[in-house]
């Protein structure tokens, strides 16, 4: 007998939400390339944070990374110990993602970090910054010092810092 079930990824990131996993997944799918919402699963019975028929889990992909959103209730809160890091190629792309997250009820933080309205942390990181860090030495130090003064990363300032 052939197995016709869809094979799932070996490793999937599970992200806990209070009750908005589907809304979050749809926002990510609209915001980032190679992102989409897959199956939406409803609870077959009542559970501590919901009733039978409520959305329990949502399969989604963010920038090629498979995830599952779990509507687990308000017991656990997100913090910066977990974040999605999105590499960007230029200021336009950096601005687009940053503005989408912060402008949709999110909040700015420091050094390229922001939070979406569900409390998930995002690092919107231009490649010029990661390349400078990889270069090491004085170039990395100059780029690092410039980054430490920023909220959203300014690509031109980082590029200038790399050059010295």
ABEGO torsion letter per residue (X at the ends): XBBABBBBBABBBBBBBAAAAAAAAAAAAAABBGBBBBBBBBBABBBAABBBGBBABBBBBBGGBBBBBBBAEAABBBBAABBBBBBBABAAAAAAAAAAAAAAGBBBBBGGBBBBAAGBBBBBBBAAAAAAAAAEEAAAAAAAAAAAABBBBBAAAAAAAAAX
